[in-house]
């Protein structure tokens, strides 16, 4: 199977020839891994670890500067150590155009907002502020992989950075209509911007990846009822847009979010990232028992303890357990449960991908795998 065939099998909850592999890392961790493997480019590194996926650049208009190559809007206040993004949030500058790392927010333009009029009169980005045509080359150069694109669309994260986190939580409790107005406005923006991007790259990308951290280590940041009221219909609007372009939808949320997984499935989320298995209620076996065959799991490799402190043997066993638990239903993509950080020993990263690429054999019938491969290839030959 090639990468595209492997991904198609996973989307149909059929068993691929091997686990599909993805890669996300902090810039410093990426440098260390490239040096260790003798890779001079991103393509060489992805080939070396067997990655089936490629993330386009320019996926976030707030948390880093990757979007700047596509930005054509009003001049932004960018200094040596600080910058203002198109949403008006002020950030420190230290990750620049990284694909996966993020800057630290300093302040938001709506911290002193008192009513909904302040939200509506704020200067919001529009599609004419961006030209996404520069991304065609990346698509063409990586067409053999499954291409992940689209804007991060952090309707919760961007909202609380615009207001300030404590102010956001307070208004959720005391002024829910204010928060609804803010989130609805952000949805309108991200629908417009993503529609422009999806239209520009139509037929060249495979997955839309967006994210909001709805959970902490032990539970949701908001009650399930409040979460549903604020986010369910809005996520449906976003997934509907992406599905209309033939894209699968992958949503990121760290933390203990098992309570809302049924809602995410209903809202049209196809792939759940990063599956933080150390959080409450996120045990791999429990997730598989409850949601296997209904949503694809992406991630799961423990970057908090196992990958950081484990032995090579422990890491290999951890990988085998994950793949054999999540992978039995066919709906699993191997990846870290958060971007690989520079504090993780590079030898452990090598061991993780070696285990996924070379050592894992699904605990299932060989005939089942061969049947799935033939089915996918028939589909591609039509």
N, C-alpha and C positions, 0 to 999 in steps of 0.2 A: 504493500500500500504506500502511496505517496501521502504527503501531508494533507492535501485536500480530501482525498479518499478517506483517510483516517478520521478527519473531522466530520465528514458526512456520516460515517458509521456511528460516531459518538452521538451526533444529533438525532439519529434514529434509534438510539439505545441498542445498537448492535455492537458486538465485540470487535475491536480493531485487532490488527496483527500485533501491536504493542501499544502501551500507553502513549497517548499524545502528550507532548512535553512543551512547557512554556517557560519563559525566563523573564524575571523582573529584578533589577538590582540598582542600588545606590551607585552613583558615578565612581566613588572610590573603590567599592567592592568590584565593580565592573573592570576597573583598571587592573586590580590585583588578579582577577580571574584571567583576563586577556594575557597578562604577563606570564602567569603560571602555565597556560596552555599554548603560549607562543602565537597568539592571534593578533593580527594587526588591524582588523576591522570588525565591525559588528557582524557582518555576514560570516566571516571566518569563525567567530565565537559561536554564533547560532548553529553553524554546521558542526562544530566540535562537540557541542553538548546535545545535539540531536533535536533542536527546537523546531517545532512545526509551525510556529507563529511569528509574526512580525508586527510590532507596534509602530504605526505612523507617528511622526512627530506632530507638534501643534495640536495636542489633545486637551489642553487646559488654557483658559484665558485668564486665570487668576493666580494659581498657586506657584507657577514657575513661568519662565519666559520663552517656552517652546513655541508659543503662538506668534512671536514677533515676526517671523519670516512671512506670515500671512497677513499681518496687521497693516491696514492702510488708513485707519481712522484718525481722529484728532490727536495731536501730539500728546504723549504721556509724560508725566513728570518722572524722569529716570535719572537718578544720581548715582554716585559711585557705590554707596552702601544701602540705598533705599530706592524703591520704585513704587509707582502707582499703576495698578492694572486697569483694563478697560471698564471694570465694574466700579472703580473708584476706591478700592481697598489699598491701603498702604502696606508694603511688605519690606522686610529686610531683603538684601540681595546676597545669596551665597550659593544657590544651585543653578542659576542661570537657565540654560535651555535643556536641562535634564529631562528625560522622559518620565522618570519615576520619583525623583526626589522633589520636595516642596520647600518653599521659603516659609518664614514665620510671619504671620500677620501682625501688624503694629496697631492699626486703627481702621475703622470703617466710616464711610461718609454718612451713614444714617444713625450713628450712635446717639445723636440728639434729636432724632425724629420724634414728633409728638402725635402725628395723626397720619392717616392714609394719603393725604395730599402730598406729604413730604416724599412718600414712596413714588407716587405717580409723576412728580415733577423732577425727580432725579434724572441725570443724564445716563441713560442705559445704552449699551452697545447695540448696533443694528448690523444687518448682514452686509451693508455696503462698506462697513469698517474693515471687511476681510476679503481677501482674494485667495481661495483655496486651490487655485490651479497649480500652484507650485508643488503640490503633493502628488501629482501624477507620476513624476519621475520615481518617487519612492515606491509607489504601487507597482510600476513596471519592473523595477529592479528586484522586487521581492515577490513576484507573482507566483513563484512556486510554493510559497508559504500561505498560511491562512492569515489574512491581513486584518488587524484590529485598528479601528479608526473612530472618529466622532469626538465630540467635545465632552469633557468630564461631567459637565452639567450638574454641579454640586448644589442642588436646590436647597438642601439643608445647610451644608457647610458654608456655602457662600452667603446664605442668609444670616447665619450667626456671626460671620466675620463682618458683614455690613453693619450689623447692630452692636456687636460685642456679645460674647457668649452668655454672660449673666443676664444682660438686658434681654436677649433672645428668649431664654428660659422663663424669665419673669413675664414677658409679654405673651408667651404661649399659655401661661396659666391665667393671666389677668385680662389680656386683650387679644383673644384668639382671632378676632376678625382682622386685626392689624397684621398678624402673622399670615393669615390666609391671603390677604391682599399682596403682601410681599412675595410669598411663594408663587402665587398665580402670576405675578408680574415676571418673576424669574422663569417660570415655565414658558410663558409667551416668548421670552428672549431666546431661550435654548431651543424651542421648537423652530423659531425663525433661523437661528444660526446653524443648527444641525441640518435643517432642510436644505440650506444653501450648500453645506459641505457634502451631504449625501447625494444631492443632485449633481454636483461637480464631479464626484468620483463614482457615479452610478456604474455598477457592474464590476468594479475593481476592488471592492473591499467585502469582507465577510461578516465581521462582528462589530457591533457598536458597544463600546465599553464606557459605562458611566458610574459615578459613585457618590455615596453619602454614608458616613459612619453613623448608623442608627443605634449601635450597641456599645456597651462598655464590657469589661471582662465578665461581669456578673449579671447583666440584664440590659434591657432597652433604656435609652436615654429618656424616652417619652413612654407613657402608657400605651398599650396596644390600641385602645380606643382613640386616643389623641393622634397617634401615628396614622391610623386609618383615615381619620377625618382630614388630616393635613396633606397626606402624601399618596394615598391609594389611587384616587382618580387621576392625579397629576402624573404618576408613574405610568398609568395606562395610556395617557395621551402621548407620552414620550415613546413607549414601546410600540405603540400603533404606528407612529411615524417611521421608526426604524424598520419594522416589519413590512411596511409599505414599499420599502426599497429592497426587500429581500434579505435583510440583515438579521442575524441572530443577535439577541440582546444579552450582554453580560453586565451584571450589576455588582458593584463592590460595596460591602459593608463589613467592617470589622466588628468583633464582639459577639455577645450572646443574643442572637436574633432569631432563634428557632421559632419563637412565638409568631413571627410575621412571615415565615417562609410560605405558609399556605396562601397568604395574601399576595406575595410576590409572584407566585406561580399563576394565580388568578389574574394578576395585573399584566402578565405577558413576559415576565423575566424568564429567559431560557437557561442562563448559566449564572450560578452564584459564586462570587469571589469574595474574600479569599479563604473562606471556610476555616475560621480560627478555632481549631479543634481543642485548644486549651481553655476556651471560654465555656461558661456554664451552659449545658444543654446542647453542646456542639460536638458530642462524641460521634466519631465516624460511623459506628455500627448503628447508633440510634438514628442518625440522619439518613442512612441508607434504608433502614427498615421503614421509616416514615415517608421518605420523599424519593427514594430510588425509582428511576423510570419516569419521574415527573419533572425533575430539574437536573441539569448537569452541574456537577461540583467541580470547581476550578481552584486548586490550591491545596491547603491542608498540611503541608510540610511545616513542622513546628520550628519557627525561627526564634522563639523566645528562649527555649531550653535545649531541645535536642540538637538542632543545627549549630547552636552557639557553643554548647558544652559537651555534647555527646562524643563517644568514640566512633570510629569508622564502622565497627560492628553494630553499634546502637543505631547509627544513622541508616545503615543498610536494612536492618530489621524494621525500622520505622517506615521506610519507603515501601518495603514489601507489604507490611500490614495495611498501609494506606491504599496501595494499588489493588490489593486483593479484597479489601472491604468496599471501597468506592467503585472499583473497576468491574465488579461482577455484573452490575446492571448495564455496563457499557457506557454509562454517562459520567465519565471522569476525565479531567485534564490535569496532568501532574504539574504542580507549581508550588512555590513557597507560599506560606499563609500571609506573608507581607514581603515587600521588596527586601532582597538580601542586603544586609547592612555591612559596613566596613568592619564591624566588630566580630563578624563571623569568620572563623579560620578558613582560608581559601581551600585547604585540603578537604575540609568538610563539605564545601560546595561541590568540589570535584567528585567526592564520594557519593553525594546525593544524586548527581546527574548520571554518574556511572551506574549506580544501582537501578535508576529508572530506565536507562537506555539499554543496558546489557544484561542485567541480572533478573529482571522481573519476568515471570511467566504466569499468566492468569491461571487461577485454580479452576479451570473449566475444561470442557471437552475440546480437543483439537478440531473435531468435526464442526462444532459450533462456530469457531473462528473462521475456518475455511468457507463455510456457508455464507457468513457475513461478508467476507472479502469478495466472493463471486457475485453477491447481490449488488454491492457497491459498484463493481466494475461493469456490470451490465447496465446500471443506471448511467454511468459516464460514457458508455459506448454508443448510446442512442443518439 
